[in-house]
Amino acid sequence: MELEIGQKVSYPGQGVCEVERIEVRDIGGHTTKCCLLRVVGDSSHILVPVANAEAVGIRSVISARQCRRLIDQLADDFEEISSDWKLRSKQFMEKLQSGDVFEAADVLKKLTYLSHWKKLSFREQNLLEKAKHLLISEITNANDSKSETIEARICDLVEAACSKHQQEHPMMAAAAATIH
């Protein structure tokens, strides 16, 4: 992937970033071409060697077409949620670190569903907020929309998915109440 100043990209676990500078730096006695990314959500910075950009998971922001598909899928039912909190936590972390916004949507739907049945742990609540942030960041930048409007729409669609899941899997709803 060729990075250019001003380009918006997605960085796994951080959301949308803008390429601010591309420069050559001395790192460990070697000259390395690096790009300085500014995280759009909080204006923090990330320095990434250009040669490592793809290996780190930097990718282009989703297209308008992918964005429409993502929004359509937000209201869809989802797979069973593991009752083992360690496995569930590991799966959610892996999905968010993958940089795949569709995986982040799955995490958001499942944790929102669980939140209807139990108080989320501190870690789960953080994962839910991270997933929501990643989706809002990506959709806002793919659509050039306002984040407040997008957040409300995402919440409505995710609630629709939770309702659908409860109707399709009534036994799982009862089991979700006992998940630790």
N, CA and C atoms as a LAMMPS dump frame, in Angstrom:
ITEM: TIMESTEP
0
ITEM: NUMBER OF ATOMS
540
ITEM: BOX BOUNDS ff ff ff
-5.0000000000000000e+02 5.0000000000000000e+02
-5.0000000000000000e+02 5.0000000000000000e+02
-5.0000000000000000e+02 5.0000000000000000e+02
ITEM: ATOMS id mol type element x y z
1 1 1 N 0.841 -1.167 0
2 1 2 C 0 0 0
3 1 3 C 0.889 1.233 0
4 2 1 N 0.638 2.107 -0.908
5 2 2 C 1.391 3.36 -1.018
6 2 3 C 0.694 4.419 -0.164
7 3 1 N 1.424 4.967 0.807
8 3 2 C 0.852 5.984 1.694
9 3 3 C 1.207 7.377 1.195
10 4 1 N 0.22 8.288 1.288
11 4 2 C 0.432 9.663 0.844
12 4 3 C -0.014 10.62 1.935
13 5 1 N 0.635 11.754 2.037
14 5 2 C 0.268 12.77 3.013
15 5 3 C -1.181 13.193 2.77
16 6 1 N -1.957 13.254 3.869
17 6 2 C -3.372 13.631 3.785
18 6 3 C -4.306 12.446 3.616
19 7 1 N -3.777 11.289 3.287
20 7 2 C -4.589 10.088 3.093
21 7 3 C -5.129 9.603 4.439
22 8 1 N -6.368 9.119 4.445
23 8 2 C -6.944 8.525 5.64
24 8 3 C -6.848 7.011 5.51
25 9 1 N -6.377 6.406 6.59
26 9 2 C -6.212 4.956 6.645
27 9 3 C -6.783 4.45 7.963
28 10 1 N -6.992 3.155 8.04
29 10 2 C -7.462 2.543 9.278
30 10 3 C -6.3 1.805 9.924
31 11 1 N -6.112 2.055 11.218
32 11 2 C -5.057 1.396 11.988
33 11 3 C -5.743 0.486 13.002
34 12 1 N -5.402 -0.814 13.025
35 12 2 C -6.084 -1.755 13.923
36 12 3 C -6.092 -1.272 15.376
37 13 1 N -7.254 -1.319 15.983
38 13 2 C -7.4 -0.954 17.379
39 13 3 C -7.446 0.537 17.652
40 14 1 N -7.137 1.363 16.65
41 14 2 C -7.141 2.813 16.837
42 14 3 C -8.219 3.506 16.025
43 15 1 N -8.575 2.938 14.897
44 15 2 C -9.564 3.551 14.025
45 15 3 C -8.91 4.323 12.897
46 16 1 N -9.607 5.326 12.425
47 16 2 C -9.139 6.092 11.266
48 16 3 C -8.041 7.059 11.671
49 17 1 N -6.996 7.08 10.861
50 17 2 C -5.847 7.961 11.056
51 17 3 C -5.591 8.707 9.758
52 18 1 N -4.955 9.854 9.88
53 18 2 C -4.557 10.616 8.707
54 18 3 C -3.033 10.639 8.637
55 19 1 N -2.494 10.409 7.441
56 19 2 C -1.047 10.456 7.245
57 19 3 C -0.633 11.929 7.273
58 20 1 N 0.124 12.319 8.301
59 20 2 C 0.546 13.716 8.432
60 20 3 C 1.874 13.994 7.751
61 21 1 N 2.821 13.059 7.948
62 21 2 C 4.15 13.255 7.355
63 21 3 C 4.734 11.916 6.959
64 22 1 N 5.59 11.992 5.953
65 22 2 C 6.413 10.842 5.586
66 22 3 C 7.836 11.373 5.608
67 23 1 N 8.67 10.723 6.41
68 23 2 C 10.024 11.225 6.596
69 23 3 C 10.987 10.073 6.8
70 24 1 N 12.254 10.388 6.67
71 24 2 C 13.299 9.401 6.908
72 24 3 C 13.846 9.654 8.306
73 25 1 N 13.904 8.59 9.113
74 25 2 C 14.382 8.684 10.495
75 25 3 C 15.499 7.691 10.716
76 26 1 N 16.362 8.038 11.681
77 26 2 C 17.419 7.122 12.087
78 26 3 C 16.877 6.299 13.246
79 27 1 N 16.67 5.015 13.006
80 27 2 C 16.147 4.119 14.041
81 27 3 C 17.128 2.971 14.204
82 28 1 N 17.736 2.916 15.374
83 28 2 C 18.7 1.856 15.672
84 28 3 C 19.891 1.842 14.726
85 29 1 N 20.323 3.013 14.3
86 29 2 C 21.476 3.101 13.416
87 29 3 C 21.166 2.86 11.948
88 30 1 N 19.914 2.688 11.617
89 30 2 C 19.501 2.482 10.227
90 30 3 C 18.546 3.603 9.82
91 31 1 N 18.696 4.067 8.602
92 31 2 C 17.744 5.063 8.111
93 31 3 C 16.5 4.326 7.622
94 32 1 N 15.356 4.786 8.094
95 32 2 C 14.093 4.127 7.804
96 32 3 C 13.062 5.161 7.388
97 33 1 N 12.369 4.877 6.302
98 33 2 C 11.281 5.744 5.862
99 33 3 C 10.07 5.441 6.744
100 34 1 N 9.549 6.485 7.401
101 34 2 C 8.431 6.328 8.339
102 34 3 C 7.295 7.264 7.969
103 35 1 N 6.11 6.893 8.401
104 35 2 C 4.985 7.804 8.257
105 35 3 C 4.439 8.106 9.645
106 36 1 N 4.085 9.361 9.84
107 36 2 C 3.5 9.808 11.087
108 36 3 C 1.99 9.88 10.885
109 37 1 N 1.269 9.075 11.658
110 37 2 C -0.191 9.026 11.57
111 37 3 C -0.793 9.786 12.741
112 38 1 N -1.802 10.586 12.462
113 38 2 C -2.568 11.253 13.523
114 38 3 C -3.897 10.532 13.636
115 39 1 N -4.189 10.006 14.83
116 39 2 C -5.452 9.321 15.07
117 39 3 C -6.548 10.384 15.06
118 40 1 N -7.511 10.238 14.157
119 40 2 C -8.555 11.244 13.973
120 40 3 C -9.383 11.418 15.243
121 41 1 N -9.663 10.342 15.967
122 41 2 C -10.525 10.402 17.14
123 41 3 C -9.976 11.2 18.302
124 42 1 N -8.659 11.137 18.523
125 42 2 C -8.107 11.806 19.699
126 42 3 C -6.851 12.633 19.421
127 43 1 N -6.457 12.726 18.165
128 43 2 C -5.285 13.505 17.727
129 43 3 C -3.958 13.005 18.291
130 44 1 N -3.912 11.774 18.807
131 44 2 C -2.628 11.199 19.201
132 44 3 C -1.876 10.813 17.929
133 45 1 N -0.6 10.482 18.066
134 45 2 C 0.231 10.167 16.905
135 45 3 C 0.826 8.774 17.012
136 46 1 N 1.016 8.165 15.858
137 46 2 C 1.635 6.846 15.75
138 46 3 C 2.69 6.95 14.65
139 47 1 N 3.9 6.506 14.954
140 47 2 C 4.981 6.485 13.965
141 47 3 C 5.15 5.049 13.488
142 48 1 N 5.044 4.849 12.186
143 48 2 C 5.117 3.499 11.619
144 48 3 C 6.126 3.479 10.479
145 49 1 N 7.096 2.553 10.521
146 49 2 C 7.974 2.393 9.358
147 49 3 C 7.119 2.014 8.145
148 50 1 N 7.318 2.684 7.036
149 50 2 C 6.519 2.449 5.836
150 50 3 C 6.588 0.979 5.412
151 51 1 N 7.755 0.369 5.559
152 51 2 C 7.916 -1.031 5.165
153 51 3 C 7.051 -1.977 6.001
154 52 1 N 6.656 -1.542 7.205
155 52 2 C 5.852 -2.387 8.092
156 52 3 C 4.361 -2.075 8.042
157 53 1 N 3.967 -1.096 7.242
158 53 2 C 2.583 -0.618 7.249
159 53 3 C 1.571 -1.745 7.033
160 54 1 N 1.765 -2.558 6.04
161 54 2 C 0.804 -3.634 5.769
162 54 3 C 0.878 -4.725 6.829
163 55 1 N 2.091 -5.043 7.3
164 55 2 C 2.242 -6.079 8.323
165 55 3 C 1.556 -5.674 9.625
166 56 1 N 1.542 -4.388 9.927
167 56 2 C 0.882 -3.868 11.122
168 56 3 C -0.632 -3.931 10.955
169 57 1 N -1.096 -3.93 9.718
170 57 2 C -2.528 -4.007 9.449
171 57 3 C -3.138 -2.704 8.962
172 58 1 N -2.3 -1.741 8.611
173 58 2 C -2.825 -0.482 8.079
174 58 3 C -3.486 -0.781 6.735
175 59 1 N -4.681 -0.244 6.564
176 59 2 C -5.42 -0.456 5.323
177 59 3 C -6.194 0.814 4.986
178 60 1 N -6.699 0.871 3.777
179 60 2 C -7.533 1.995 3.361
180 60 3 C -8.839 1.975 4.141
181 61 1 N -9.423 3.135 4.353
182 61 2 C -10.743 3.23 4.966
183 61 3 C -11.72 2.542 4.019
184 62 1 N -12.76 1.915 4.576
185 62 2 C -13.705 1.197 3.725
186 62 3 C -14.355 2.137 2.713
187 63 1 N -14.721 1.565 1.584
188 63 2 C -15.37 2.33 0.522
189 63 3 C -16.835 2.58 0.881
190 64 1 N -17.487 3.441 0.129
191 64 2 C -18.911 3.724 0.347
192 64 3 C -19.735 2.447 0.178
193 65 1 N -19.345 1.607 -0.77
194 65 2 C -20.059 0.343 -1.006
195 65 3 C -19.899 -0.606 0.184
196 66 1 N -18.68 -0.724 0.693
197 66 2 C -18.433 -1.568 1.863
198 66 3 C -19.168 -1.008 3.081
199 67 1 N -19.238 0.304 3.165
200 67 2 C -19.927 0.964 4.262
201 67 3 C -21.421 0.613 4.247
202 68 1 N -22.023 0.643 3.074
203 68 2 C -23.442 0.263 2.958
204 68 3 C -23.644 -1.188 3.376
205 69 1 N -22.728 -2.069 2.974
206 69 2 C -22.818 -3.482 3.345
207 69 3 C -22.675 -3.646 4.863
208 70 1 N -21.753 -2.89 5.457
209 70 2 C -21.552 -2.937 6.906
210 70 3 C -22.812 -2.482 7.635
211 71 1 N -23.385 -1.384 7.207
212 71 2 C -24.596 -0.861 7.831
213 71 3 C -25.745 -1.862 7.693
214 72 1 N -25.859 -2.48 6.52
215 72 2 C -26.899 -3.496 6.316
216 72 3 C -26.698 -4.69 7.261
217 73 1 N -25.453 -5.087 7.479
218 73 2 C -25.162 -6.25 8.314
219 73 3 C -25.293 -5.971 9.81
220 74 1 N -25.301 -4.697 10.202
221 74 2 C -25.395 -4.379 11.624
222 74 3 C -26.693 -4.879 12.257
223 75 1 N -27.756 -4.946 11.498
224 75 2 C -29.044 -5.396 12.038
225 75 3 C -29.241 -6.902 11.91
226 76 1 N -28.282 -7.613 11.303
227 76 2 C -28.408 -9.061 11.122
228 76 3 C -28.169 -9.809 12.434
229 77 1 N -28.763 -10.99 12.532
230 77 2 C -28.548 -11.873 13.673
231 77 3 C -27.065 -12.254 13.713
232 78 1 N -26.622 -12.801 14.815
233 78 2 C -25.22 -13.17 14.98
234 78 3 C -25.112 -14.559 15.584
235 79 1 N -23.895 -15.095 15.55
236 79 2 C -23.642 -16.451 16.038
237 79 3 C -23.695 -16.508 17.564
238 80 1 N -23.703 -17.714 18.054
239 80 2 C -23.735 -17.965 19.491
240 80 3 C -22.555 -17.293 20.202
241 81 1 N -22.796 -16.858 21.428
242 81 2 C -21.77 -16.223 22.238
243 81 3 C -21.25 -17.259 23.224
244 82 1 N -19.935 -17.376 23.318
245 82 2 C -19.335 -18.345 24.232
246 82 3 C -19.697 -18.008 25.678
247 83 1 N -19.964 -19.035 26.467
248 83 2 C -20.255 -18.823 27.89
249 83 3 C -18.97 -18.768 28.708
250 84 1 N -17.859 -19.149 28.124
251 84 2 C -16.557 -19.103 28.793
252 84 3 C -15.988 -17.69 28.643
253 85 1 N -15.929 -16.937 29.731
254 85 2 C -15.526 -15.535 29.651
255 85 3 C -14.098 -15.365 29.148
256 86 1 N -13.202 -16.309 29.46
257 86 2 C -11.816 -16.205 28.983
258 86 3 C -11.757 -16.35 27.469
259 87 1 N -12.454 -17.354 26.953
260 87 2 C -12.486 -17.586 25.508
261 87 3 C -13.161 -16.413 24.806
262 88 1 N -14.286 -15.969 25.365
263 88 2 C -15.028 -14.852 24.792
264 88 3 C -14.149 -13.598 24.73
265 89 1 N -13.47 -13.307 25.808
266 89 2 C -12.61 -12.126 25.872
267 89 3 C -11.485 -12.217 24.844
268 90 1 N -10.891 -13.387 24.74
269 90 2 C -9.804 -13.602 23.769
270 90 3 C -10.316 -13.405 22.338
271 91 1 N -11.484 -13.976 22.042
272 91 2 C -12.057 -13.84 20.698
273 91 3 C -12.355 -12.378 20.377
274 92 1 N -12.935 -11.669 21.334
275 92 2 C -13.266 -10.262 21.108
276 92 3 C -11.997 -9.434 20.878
277 93 1 N -10.958 -9.683 21.677
278 93 2 C -9.694 -8.95 21.507
279 93 3 C -9.09 -9.216 20.127
280 94 1 N -9.074 -10.468 19.715
281 94 2 C -8.517 -10.824 18.411
282 94 3 C -9.288 -10.145 17.283
283 95 1 N -10.598 -10.119 17.399
284 95 2 C -11.419 -9.49 16.365
285 95 3 C -11.136 -7.988 16.275
286 96 1 N -11.008 -7.331 17.412
287 96 2 C -10.741 -5.892 17.394
288 96 3 C -9.332 -5.587 16.909
289 97 1 N -8.376 -6.435 17.251
290 97 2 C -6.993 -6.215 16.821
291 97 3 C -6.759 -6.578 15.359
292 98 1 N -7.711 -7.305 14.764
293 98 2 C -7.554 -7.701 13.36
294 98 3 C -7.636 -6.504 12.417
295 99 1 N -8.3 -5.447 12.871
296 99 2 C -8.474 -4.273 12.015
297 99 3 C -9.654 -4.398 11.062
298 100 1 N -10.359 -5.513 11.112
299 100 2 C -11.51 -5.747 10.238
300 100 3 C -12.746 -5.127 10.878
301 101 1 N -13.297 -4.107 10.247
302 101 2 C -14.442 -3.39 10.806
303 101 3 C -15.682 -4.282 10.906
304 102 1 N -15.794 -5.296 10.069
305 102 2 C -16.914 -6.231 10.146
306 102 3 C -16.791 -7.105 11.403
307 103 1 N -15.581 -7.429 11.801
308 103 2 C -15.348 -8.176 13.043
309 103 3 C -15.663 -7.292 14.249
310 104 1 N -15.317 -6.013 14.162
311 104 2 C -15.645 -5.071 15.241
312 104 3 C -17.158 -4.969 15.402
313 105 1 N -17.888 -5.013 14.298
314 105 2 C -19.355 -4.963 14.349
315 105 3 C -19.898 -6.189 15.077
316 106 1 N -19.297 -7.347 14.844
317 106 2 C -19.726 -8.566 15.519
318 106 3 C -19.508 -8.442 17.029
319 107 1 N -18.366 -7.9 17.422
320 107 2 C -18.073 -7.694 18.846
321 107 3 C -19.097 -6.742 19.46
322 108 1 N -19.387 -5.664 18.766
323 108 2 C -20.35 -4.686 19.271
324 108 3 C -21.728 -5.323 19.474
325 109 1 N -22.172 -6.109 18.51
326 109 2 C -23.489 -6.739 18.624
327 109 3 C -23.531 -7.72 19.794
328 110 1 N -22.517 -8.547 19.917
329 110 2 C -22.511 -9.561 20.967
330 110 3 C -22.401 -8.943 22.362
331 111 1 N -21.556 -7.948 22.521
332 111 2 C -21.427 -7.328 23.836
333 111 3 C -22.661 -6.501 24.197
334 112 1 N -23.27 -5.882 23.208
335 112 2 C -24.518 -5.165 23.473
336 112 3 C -25.583 -6.15 23.932
337 113 1 N -25.669 -7.28 23.257
338 113 2 C -26.632 -8.311 23.638
339 113 3 C -26.379 -8.783 25.068
340 114 1 N -25.125 -9.075 25.385
341 114 2 C -24.793 -9.519 26.741
342 114 3 C -25.144 -8.456 27.781
343 115 1 N -24.976 -7.191 27.417
344 115 2 C -25.252 -6.104 28.369
345 115 3 C -26.727 -6.032 28.742
346 116 1 N -27.599 -6.619 27.919
347 116 2 C -29.018 -6.662 28.25
348 116 3 C -29.302 -7.687 29.339
349 117 1 N -28.382 -8.642 29.506
350 117 2 C -28.618 -9.754 30.414
351 117 3 C -27.758 -9.715 31.668
352 118 1 N -26.66 -8.986 31.596
353 118 2 C -25.759 -8.927 32.757
354 118 3 C -24.972 -7.634 32.712
355 119 1 N -24.452 -7.259 33.864
356 119 2 C -23.569 -6.095 33.903
357 119 3 C -22.238 -6.542 33.304
358 120 1 N -21.784 -5.83 32.308
359 120 2 C -20.514 -6.183 31.679
360 120 3 C -19.364 -5.903 32.632
361 121 1 N -18.344 -6.754 32.563
362 121 2 C -17.139 -6.504 33.355
363 121 3 C -16.467 -5.243 32.814
364 122 1 N -15.539 -4.721 33.568
365 122 2 C -14.8 -3.535 33.143
366 122 3 C -14.139 -3.778 31.787
367 123 1 N -13.534 -4.929 31.633
368 123 2 C -12.848 -5.281 30.372
369 123 3 C -13.846 -5.364 29.209
370 124 1 N -14.982 -6.031 29.445
371 124 2 C -15.987 -6.149 28.392
372 124 3 C -16.562 -4.783 28.02
373 125 1 N -16.785 -3.945 29.018
374 125 2 C -17.301 -2.597 28.739
375 125 3 C -16.314 -1.814 27.885
376 126 1 N -15.014 -1.952 28.192
377 126 2 C -13.989 -1.284 27.379
378 126 3 C -13.976 -1.822 25.95
379 127 1 N -14.133 -3.119 25.798
380 127 2 C -14.169 -3.71 24.454
381 127 3 C -15.388 -3.227 23.681
382 128 1 N -16.535 -3.11 24.365
383 128 2 C -17.748 -2.614 23.724
384 128 3 C -17.535 -1.174 23.245
385 129 1 N -16.958 -0.341 24.088
386 129 2 C -16.707 1.057 23.715
387 129 3 C -15.7 1.155 22.577
388 130 1 N -14.67 0.303 22.604
389 130 2 C -13.667 0.295 21.537
390 130 3 C -14.308 -0.108 20.211
391 131 1 N -15.141 -1.158 20.228
392 131 2 C -15.822 -1.614 19.014
393 131 3 C -16.711 -0.507 18.456
394 132 1 N -17.463 0.153 19.345
395 132 2 C -18.341 1.238 18.907
396 132 3 C -17.514 2.377 18.3
397 133 1 N -16.413 2.728 18.956
398 133 2 C -15.541 3.79 18.445
399 133 3 C -15 3.45 17.053
400 134 1 N -14.545 2.204 16.886
401 134 2 C -13.986 1.797 15.592
402 134 3 C -15.035 1.888 14.489
403 135 1 N -16.26 1.454 14.779
404 135 2 C -17.326 1.522 13.774
405 135 3 C -17.695 2.96 13.444
406 136 1 N -17.872 3.769 14.469
407 136 2 C -18.233 5.171 14.239
408 136 3 C -17.15 5.863 13.428
409 137 1 N -15.903 5.642 13.794
410 137 2 C -14.77 6.255 13.101
411 137 3 C -14.748 5.875 11.62
412 138 1 N -14.892 4.6 11.358
413 138 2 C -14.822 4.098 9.977
414 138 3 C -16.008 4.587 9.139
415 139 1 N -17.224 4.448 9.683
416 139 2 C -18.419 4.835 8.927
417 139 3 C -18.463 6.343 8.712
418 140 1 N -18.104 7.104 9.728
419 140 2 C -18.089 8.567 9.609
420 140 3 C -17.162 9.008 8.49
421 141 1 N -15.994 8.389 8.412
422 141 2 C -15.026 8.775 7.389
423 141 3 C -15.35 8.207 6.016
424 142 1 N -16.025 7.079 5.97
425 142 2 C -16.416 6.504 4.678
426 142 3 C -17.585 7.273 4.069
427 143 1 N -18.438 7.837 4.924
428 143 2 C -19.643 8.536 4.46
429 143 3 C -19.542 10.049 4.53
430 144 1 N -18.487 10.582 5.138
431 144 2 C -18.387 12.016 5.421
432 144 3 C -19.625 12.481 6.18
433 145 1 N -19.997 11.724 7.216
434 145 2 C -21.176 12.022 8.017
435 145 3 C -20.778 12.534 9.388
436 146 1 N -21.758 12.994 10.14
437 146 2 C -21.528 13.44 11.511
438 146 3 C -21.567 12.236 12.443
439 147 1 N -20.61 12.168 13.37
440 147 2 C -20.508 10.997 14.242
441 147 3 C -21.727 10.823 15.144
442 148 1 N -22.386 11.923 15.553
443 148 2 C -23.566 11.795 16.423
444 148 3 C -24.699 11.076 15.687
445 149 1 N -24.903 11.429 14.438
446 149 2 C -25.943 10.796 13.627
447 149 3 C -25.619 9.321 13.405
448 150 1 N -24.362 9.054 13.104
449 150 2 C -23.918 7.681 12.849
450 150 3 C -24.051 6.84 14.115
451 151 1 N -23.665 7.384 15.265
452 151 2 C -23.735 6.62 16.515
453 151 3 C -25.171 6.207 16.818
454 152 1 N -26.113 7.125 16.67
455 152 2 C -27.519 6.802 16.936
456 152 3 C -28.009 5.714 15.98
457 153 1 N -27.621 5.809 14.732
458 153 2 C -28.048 4.802 13.737
459 153 3 C -27.443 3.436 14.048
460 154 1 N -26.159 3.427 14.398
461 154 2 C -25.488 2.171 14.751
462 154 3 C -26.191 1.532 15.943
463 155 1 N -26.486 2.327 16.968
464 155 2 C -27.157 1.793 18.167
465 155 3 C -28.514 1.197 17.817
466 156 1 N -29.276 1.873 16.971
467 156 2 C -30.587 1.36 16.557
468 156 3 C -30.453 0.034 15.806
469 157 1 N -29.492 -0.029 14.9
470 157 2 C -29.298 -1.253 14.114
471 157 3 C -28.824 -2.41 14.991
472 158 1 N -27.944 -2.131 15.919
473 158 2 C -27.44 -3.179 16.821
474 158 3 C -28.564 -3.674 17.73
475 159 1 N -29.402 -2.767 18.195
476 159 2 C -30.553 -3.189 19.015
477 159 3 C -31.495 -4.075 18.202
478 160 1 N -31.66 -3.775 16.924
479 160 2 C -32.474 -4.615 16.05
480 160 3 C -31.858 -6.011 15.933
481 161 1 N -30.541 -6.082 15.83
482 161 2 C -29.852 -7.377 15.763
483 161 3 C -30.056 -8.153 17.058
484 162 1 N -30.001 -7.461 18.195
485 162 2 C -30.202 -8.118 19.495
486 162 3 C -31.625 -8.675 19.61
487 163 1 N -32.6 -7.895 19.164
488 163 2 C -33.993 -8.359 19.187
489 163 3 C -34.178 -9.576 18.293
490 164 1 N -33.581 -9.508 17.122
491 164 2 C -33.656 -10.62 16.174
492 164 3 C -33.021 -11.873 16.782
493 165 1 N -31.873 -11.691 17.433
494 165 2 C -31.166 -12.816 18.04
495 165 3 C -32.013 -13.447 19.145
496 166 1 N -32.644 -12.621 19.946
497 166 2 C -33.476 -13.122 21.038
498 166 3 C -34.67 -13.904 20.494
499 167 1 N -35.256 -13.427 19.397
500 167 2 C -36.4 -14.13 18.799
501 167 3 C -35.97 -15.439 18.145
502 168 1 N -34.829 -15.432 17.49
503 168 2 C -34.352 -16.62 16.78
504 168 3 C -33.782 -17.678 17.729
505 169 1 N -33.262 -17.237 18.867
506 169 2 C -32.584 -18.149 19.801
507 169 3 C -33.079 -17.917 21.23
508 170 1 N -34.348 -18.214 21.521
509 170 2 C -34.877 -17.932 22.859
510 170 3 C -34.149 -18.683 23.974
511 171 1 N -33.647 -19.867 23.704
512 171 2 C -32.921 -20.633 24.718
513 171 3 C -31.598 -19.946 25.042
514 172 1 N -30.988 -19.337 24.034
515 172 2 C -29.726 -18.633 24.257
516 172 3 C -29.943 -17.402 25.115
517 173 1 N -31.112 -16.787 25.005
518 173 2 C -31.407 -15.617 25.826
519 173 3 C -31.401 -16.008 27.299
520 174 1 N -31.991 -17.143 27.6
521 174 2 C -31.995 -17.628 28.976
522 174 3 C -30.58 -17.967 29.439
523 175 1 N -29.808 -18.566 28.543
524 175 2 C -28.421 -18.927 28.88
525 175 3 C -27.569 -17.673 29.055
526 176 1 N -27.842 -16.627 28.284
527 176 2 C -27.054 -15.39 28.386
528 176 3 C -27.174 -14.779 29.77
529 177 1 N -28.301 -14.974 30.404
530 177 2 C -28.501 -14.429 31.748
531 177 3 C -27.577 -15.091 32.77
532 178 1 N -27.083 -16.291 32.443
533 178 2 C -26.206 -17.004 33.385
534 178 3 C -24.741 -16.906 32.996
535 179 1 N -24.412 -16.227 31.913
536 179 2 C -23.021 -16.098 31.466
537 179 3 C -22.252 -15.228 32.445
538 180 1 N -21.078 -15.683 32.791
539 180 2 C -20.21 -14.923 33.715
540 180 3 C -19.246 -14.06 32.961
